[in-house]
Amino acid sequence: MEIQTRIKLGQFYKYTLLSLVMFCIGCLLAYQIVGIRSFKKPVPAFINTRILVDPSSPRTLLKKYQSTNGDFQSVSNNNHTYVYSAYLEERQDKIRVVGITLNTTSSLYCILWYMDKTNAVNSRLVTGYVLVLPESHEHKYSAAFIICYLKGNEVPDAVSIIENTVVTKPENLIPVVRPPDKSIIKQNFTVCLSPIHNGYKNTDELIEWLEILQLQGVSRVVAYLHDASHNVISVLKFYHSIGLVIILPWTLPKHLCNQTMKNLHYCGQMAALNDCVYRNKGHSHFVASFDIDELIIPQRPEDYTWVDMLKRLPNKSVYGFRNTFFFPSQHTTRSTETMETNLRISSNLFRGDFIYGPGDRSKWIVRTDSVVTIGIHFAWALTNDHVYTVPTDMGLLHHYRKDEVKYPEGVNVRREKHTETEKYNKQLEFQVTYIRKQFLNYKKSN
């Protein structure tokens, strides 16, 4: 009897310990993926140490960066971490810094800069909590949030991220973006374009993409520019001049953004998308993201804009659109005489009859203010759980490919004609023709 009791007690302790270990592992995973919203807010640790910085330096730098869109700044000369932007959370209890860091980075520090009415600069040093974002695809570097908690109602004007508490001069200084006044008129839809890189040069494709987005009700496109041809940059500047495109520099060092993509997935796509979400909180009701070779198309013939489509759907925070590939029509000949045959949507009317499952190559439209952490194909963390996969007879992600696609093993795909984009052809042809003429005039005068 005593032996059996000991055995039972041993089993009890064994499974209790195992459960505790599994619970801790689950907490760590949740912490990395979701962020800090499920955990008790840490008390800001104000570190008593000397920050040996000339007060005029941050004041001068702050004025410089407030007059520009900013760019990546290094944290130190060891190339471990780069920071891009900083946002005050709506509850005003923390600063969220968007950056790129080594996957092994565990701790950093935040210098919070305060400028008073006399332009005097004060500073505080607090611990920075590093949240490495998912979807690194096993690369050395990942997108990351660095969370700097605040104490009281004072909001810093800028933040610097450093690696240790002994600082002679911080390598970076980022203005803190505050939530806009609630009375401002919001955009309906903003599209976030992943970093343009590797000398992208297809101006016709870019113009058509931007024009069809406007037909669908998009009023703003945020473009992160690393490397493109002179003509593509001119197109982006033209659309910036008419108020559609915001161009943001994305000048990551070569070891992080190049053709091999060995160290960082897709030139820091996750950092760009999350920056775009936080940049548009309070400014745009919805944000969406997909590449220049993709379009979210309402599938009902009578649904022309995204608003037409969303009116038919439940009120959710995330709308996921499943992916299917489109290919050039077999007998389409490209001609300079007829604009329609030069339009991608009218010359790619055949698609594979296979539609990928939710989260697999899918893209999204989200309510901006509901997102905590966005991913490439779905949302990682929200303020609620209102996620909806749009039925494929209501909305679909059209993915245009010139080359053959490698479908999942065992899937036999036939091509079928699909004409739901024909409703745009006439207006799109007119718009593209008009814009090309306007663009040529713009180039002559600039």
N, C-alpha and C positions, 0 to 999 in steps of 0.2 A: 504493500500500500504506500509506504514512504517513498519507494523507488518510483512508482507511477506518478506520485505527486511531484517529485523532483523533475521527472521527464516533462510533465505538463507545464510546470513552471518554466522549465528551460525553453520549451516551445513557445510559451507565451512571451518570454523576454525576447526570443529570437524574432518572432513576427512583429512585436512592438517596435524593436529596433529597426527592422526592415521597413516598416511602414513610415517610421520617422525619417529614415534616409530618403525614401521615395518622395515623401512630402517636401523635404528640403530641395531635392532636385527639381520637383515641379515648381516650387517657388522661384528658384533661380531662373528656370526657363521662362516663366511668366514675367519675371522682372526684365529679362532681356527683350522679350517680344513686345509686351504690352507697354512697358515703361513703368512709371512710378505711380500711376493713378490708382492702383489697387493697394498700395502700401501707405502706411502712416508717413506723413511728411516729416523728413528729418529736420531737426532744429538747426538753423544756419550756424555754422561754426566760424565765428569771426576770429581770425588768427592774428595774434599780436606779433607782428613782425614788421621790420622796416621795408618799405618799398622805395628803393632809391631811384626815383624817377623825377626828372625836372618837371614841375607842374605845368610849365608852358608847353611841353611836348604833347601830352594828350589833348590839350585845348586846341593846338594847331592841327593835329591829326584829325580830331573830331570834326572840325570845320571842313577839312578837306574831304573826308568820307561822306559827310552829310550832303555834299554837293554832287555826289556821284552815285552810281548804282553799286559801288563796291566790287569786290572780287575776293578770291581766295587769299588768305594770309597764313603764313606759317606760324606755328606755335614755338618752334625752336629750330636751330640749324641742323637737327638730326633727321629731318624729313619724316617724322613719325605722325604728326597731326597737322591738319590744315583746317582753318575755320572760315566760314563764308558769311553767315548772317546771324542776327540775334533778335528774338521776338519776346516781348512781354506778354505773358499769358493773361487771358481776360480777367482772371481773378486777382491778377497783380501780385501773386505770391512767388513767382519764379521767372527767370529768364531762360529761354530755350535757345541754345546755340546750335546751328546746323553746321556739320563739318564732315571731314574724312579722316579716319584714323586707322592705325594698325589694329587688327583684331585683338591683340594682346594688351592694348591700353586699358588700364583699370582705374586710374585716378589722375585728375588734373585739378587746377585751382583757377578761380575766377577773381580777377580784380574788377570791382564795381566802381565806376567813375561817376562822380556827382559834380555837376557844375552849377554854382549858385548864380544869383542875379548879378553879382559883381564879376562874374567870369572866373572866380576862384574855383580851383579844382580840389575835391576831396576824394578819398578812395577807401574802400574796404576790401579785405581779402577773405574769400569764403571757399569752401570745398566745392569742386565741380564734380557732379555725378555723371559718369560716362555710360551712355546707353548705346551699345553697338547694335545697329539695326540689322534685321534679317536680310536674306537674299544676297549674301555676299558671294555665293557660288564657290565657296572654299578658296577665295583669293586672300592675299595677305592683308589687304586694306578693305574697309567697309565704310559705308555711310554711318554717321553717329549723331546722336543728340548729346550735348553737354548741358546738364541742368544746373543752374546757379540759383539757389534759394535766396529769397529776400526776407528781411525782417522789418516789420512796421510798414508804413505807407510810403516811404521814400522810394522813388523809382530812379535807378541810375540812368544817365544819359548814354553811357557806353560801357562796354565790357572788354577786358583782355583775358585771354586764356593762357595760362603758364603751366610749366611742368613741376616746379618746386617753389617753395616759399621764399627763397632767396633770389631776389630779382634786381638787376641793375637797370634793365630797360626791356619792357615787353616787346615781343616781335610783332604784335598785332593789336589793333584797337578797332572794335566794331560798334557802330551806333546801334542803340536799342530801338527797334521799331515798336511803337505803341499801337494798341487797337484803335481803329478810327472811331470818330464820333458816330453814335448809333443813328444820327439823323441823316447821314449821307445816303444818297441814292445808290443802291447796289447794282452791279452788272448782273445779268441773268446767268450767263455761262462764260466761263474762262477755260481755255484749253492750255494745258501745260505740255510743252514740247520738250522731250528729252534732249540732252546735250547734242548739238550739231557738231560733228567731228569728222576726221579723216578727209578733209577737203571736199565735203559734200558740194555738188555742183549742178544738180538738176533743177534749174529755175522754172521750167514749164510745170514740172510736178508740184513744186512748192506753190506757185501761183494758183494752180487749179485747186490744191488742197485748201489754201486760205480762202478762196472764193466760195467753195462749197460750204465751208464752215459758216461763213456769213449768211448764206442762204438758209442754213439750219438754225440760225438764231444766236450764233456765237458772237460776242462783242469784244472779246479780248483774247489775245494769244501771247503767252509768255515764252520766249525763245531763249534758251541757254546756249550761248555761242562759244565754242572752243576753236573750231577750225572749219572754214568753208571757202569756196571760190569767191573771187571778187564780185562776180555777178550775183551770187546768192546773197552776199552781204548787202549789195545794192538793193536787191528786192526787199530784204528785211528792213532796210532803212526807209525805203519808199513806204512800206506799210506802217512803219513807225510814224512817218510824217502825216499819215491820214488817220492816225489814232487807233489802229487795230493791234499792232505788235509792240510789245515791250521787249527790248533786246537787253539781255543781261550777260556780262562777260563771264566765262567759265574757263579761265586759263589755268587749269591744273598742270603741274609739271609733266614732262614727257614720260617719266616712268609710271605715271598713273593714267595717262590718256594717250594711247597710241594704237596702232593696228593690231598688235598682239593681244592686248587686253589681259595680260598675265597677272597684273598686280591688283587691278580694281575692275569690277564688273561694269561694262558699258559706260566708261568715263564718269562713274559716280552717279548713275541714273537715279538711284534711290535718294541720294541727297538732293538732287534737283527737284524731284517730284515733291518731297516733303517741304523743301523751301517754298515751292510754288503754292502748296496748300496753305502754309502759315502766312505767306505774303498776301494771300487773297482773303484771309479770314476778315469778315466785316466789310469786304469790298465786293464780293461776288457770292451770289446764292449757291451756285454750283461750280465745281471744277471737274474737268475731265482730262484724261491723258491717253494718248495713243500716238503712234509714229506717223510720219509723212506718207508711208505706204499703207495706212489704215484709215478707215472711216466708220463711224457709228451711223448706221442707216436705219431709220424707221421703216418697217416692212409693210405697213398698211399703205395702200395707194393714196389714201386721203390724208395721211400723216406726212406733212412736208417738213416741219421743224421738230426739234427735240421737245419743245413745249407741247406740240400736238400729241406726241407719243407719250410723254410723262403724264399727261392728263388722264390717260387710260389705265395707268398703273397705280398700285397702292402707294401711299405716302411713306416712303422709306428714306433711309440715310445713304444707302449705297445701292446703285443699280449696276449689276454686272452684265456685260454683253459677251455672249459666246462667240468664238472665232471660227470663221470658215475662209478658205483660200479661194481667190479669184484669179483667173488666167486670161491671157489675150484670146479674143475670138479667133477661131481658126482661119476665117476668110477675111479678116479685117486688114486693109491696106492703109498705111499711114500716108496721108497726102497733105500738102501745104495748102491745097485749094479749099478744102472743107475743114473747118475748125473741129467739127464734131468727131471726125475720125482721129483727131489728135488728142481728144480728151480721154483720160484713162478710164473714167467710169463708163463711157460709151463704147470703148474698144475692149473691155474686159467683162464680158457678159456671161462667161462660163465659170462655174465654181464646182469644187468637189462636193459630192453629196454627203461628205462626212463633216459634222459639226463637233468641234472639241467640247469637252465637258466644262462645267463651271470652274473657274480658277485656272484652267489649262489654256494658256495663251489669251485668256479673256482680258478685256479692258473695262473701264468703269466711268460712271458719272457719279459724283458724290456731293452731298450737302457739306459745304466747306466747314461750317462751324461744328459739325459732328465728328470730325476726324481728329484722332490723336496721332496715329502713325499710318501712313498710306504705303501700299506696296505696288509693285509693277502690275500685278494681275488681280489683286484684291486688297481689301483694307485689313491691316494687322490689328489695329486698335481703334475703337470708337467710344464716344460717350454713351452709346446705347448699342443694342444688337440688331438694329433694323437693316438687315442686308437682304437684297432681293435679286434673284437671277431672272433677267427679263426673258420671257418666252420668245423663242426664235421666230415665231410668226408676228411678233410685235417689234422687235429690234434685234439687230445682228451686227457684229463687227466684220466688216468687209476688209480682208487682208489681201492686197494685190501683190502677186508674184510673177516675175518673168520666167524664173527657172522652176524646175521640178521640185516638188515638196516631198520630204521624207515623212510619210505618215506613220503612226504607231504600227508596230509589228502585228501582222495578221489582219490589218484593215484593208479591204479592197474598195477602192474609191473610183466611182464613175463621175464623169463631168456632165453637168446639166445646165441648161440655160436659165439665167436668173435676171430679170429685167426691172427690179424694183428701183433702180437708180434712174430709169428713163424719165421719171417725173422732173428731174433736175436739168435735163440736157439743154433745153431751149434757153432757159434763163442763164444757165452756167456758160453756154457758148457766148451769149451776149456779154456777160460780165467779164469773161476772160479776154475777149477781143478788145473790149473797152480798156481794161486795166493794162494790157500790153502796150497800147498806144500811150496811155498816161505815164507808164513806166519809162518809155523811151524819151518822152518829153522831160521827165524828172532827171534822167541820166544826163541829158544834154545840159541841163541847168545846174548840175551838181558835180 
